[in-house]
Amino acid sequence: MEIKVLGPGCNKCHVLDKLVRETVQEMRIDANIEYVQDMIKIMDYNIMSTPALVINDVVKCSGRVPDKNEIKTMISAALAKA
């Protein structure tokens, strides 16, 4: 599973990155988590605001920080599709 947190390095972006890493650890799944700060790469995802959460190259949310339960639901749904 590939998970990306997109953001320029603001506080909300760091919070999302931390929540994603904690959630993955709690779920005990194998995932490659990347924090993407390069604006050129972020623009490839066609989002209007950061932070954004991308799971397996699909944007799951942008412009807000979802809570752990919502992140867990997004990850679970992506695992079910795999």
Secondary structure, 3 states (H helix, E strand, C coil): CEEEEECCCCHHHHHHHHHHHHHHHHHCCCCEEEEECCHHHHHCCCCCCCCEEEECCEEEEECCCCCHHHHHHHHHHHHHHC
